[in-house]
């Protein structure tokens, strides 16, 4: 069994769009891709023209699957039609959000789907050069992508005068050294240019001044993989798969204390409780659900009584969290939320690029404070201090990494303050003592 099939477990509740070719023999081959509607959307896009393609993307309701959730077609429309500098398309395959594991198996299973979407994006904005940027730990995916690129060039889907359309497009792969920060679009651009992966000050935004100071669109793997399906089947079809302003399906990564972990393709707006209980099989061992991280480690946590929510960008935002990158982490009743907060902060302190003082110093302080608190050496004022530090990081950094560290911490401190008080009262972690007693 291929690695990606260990991720895509399958459920009768799934709606397969991006994963419709998963499981086909030799699914990475261009011949298999062509047998199952491959590159038909590219031909249709050439017939439609750039403006019609962008309008179709706008009307589809496709929103960025990397976490920000901005309308994809709208983002493309910001690129100026006339530019003195070359325009670029960049695929962000720097999948680094803890709890998220969807882009990797998508590339492993169906790389030509990503290639076709990237070429169409280039055509839509008038770009003739694209890059697929993978994180350092995903270097082995370069081999899969490079084979697919060779096949696409050989069949005339890349290069000069594609399919006799007069449109030229070159596409290549590039790998970073491995850094969470390079998932942020401007830090990615710096890395792609051979610079240190620091974020850039915005504005100007990449759509105007991006790679090599040229207009650039940056979309993640799942976003671009949707493009061919929208063009081939129409914006109305795609929009109806989801909820208003949240079109299509979404790859949700179920992990943590769940009976059937895996990647599932479900309609946007699918109920979170149903996702956990019916798709994921519920919490194992007969234990109760305690909390859920709905979209990767940077998202505010939800308590067990908050999970009757439609999993789309707007509905999750209304209850104070984020859909993020679709990484749903399930936490059972034996989870120590103080330890969870410390573990999350260790990650962000390690991954901070160090450019912004609130992020560099704040994550380090919080890591130290939360670690000391969890060990039983906490002080009475530590909870309020941690909350104050987190709030002073929020919205005060050049990129969202500071927010990504602060938001889950704030939610844990506010929603599970009693656990912090219990640690303070007992002088140790009650959950770890329980685990020792059971052992």
Buried (B, 14 or more C-beta within 10 A) or exposed (E): EBEBBEBBBBBEBBBEBBBBBBBBEEBBBBEBBBEBBBBBBBBBBBEBEBEBBBBBBBBBBBBBBBBBBEBBBEBBBEBEEEBEBBBBBBBBBBBBBBBBBBBBBBBBBBBBBBBBBBBBBBBBBBBBBBBBBBBBBBEEBBEBBBBBBEBBEEBEBBBEEBEEBEBEBBBEBBBBEBBBBBBBBBBBBBBBEEEEBBBBEEEEBBBBBBBEBBBBBBBBBBBBBBBBBBBBBBBEBBBBBBBEBBBBBBBBBBBBBBBBBBBBBBBBBBBBBBBBBBBBBBBEEEEEBBBBBBBBBBBBBBEBEBBEBBBBBBBBEEEBBBBBBBBBBBBBBBBBBBBBBBBBBBBBBEBBBEBBEBBBBBBBBBBEBBBBBBBEEBEEEBBEBBBEBBBBBBEBBBBBBBBBBBBBBBBBBBBBBEBBEBBBEEEBBBBBEEEEEEE
